Amino acid sequence: MLLVLDRPGLSLGYERAALLVYEEGERKRSVPVKSLERVVVGPSLELSAGVLGLLAQHGVSLLVLNH
């Protein structure tokens, strides 16, 4: 599955083996990492180093758009 997060106000966290999508600080969605092949994020998305580690651990590629 491809996950695209390109709107302003979004942030990405994690819990166990799931990515957590937040909008304006409110949790909107949980996505199991095992279902992902690639994550595409926009330039304003906030994420932690832990998210990067989780994606790498599960072989999920990350594409960062810068405009």
Stockholm file with secondary structure:
# STOCKHOLM 1.0

chainA/1-67         MLLVLDRPGLSLGYERAALLVYEEGERKRSVPVKSLERVVVGPSLELSAGVLGLLAQHGVSLLVLNH
#=GR chainA/1-67 SS CEEEECSTTEEEEEETTEEEEEETTEEEEEEEGGGCSEEEECTTCEECHHHHHHHHHTTCEEEECCC
#=GC SS_cons        CEEEECSTTEEEEEETTEEEEEETTEEEEEEEGGGCSEEEECTTCEECHHHHHHHHHTTCEEEECCC
//
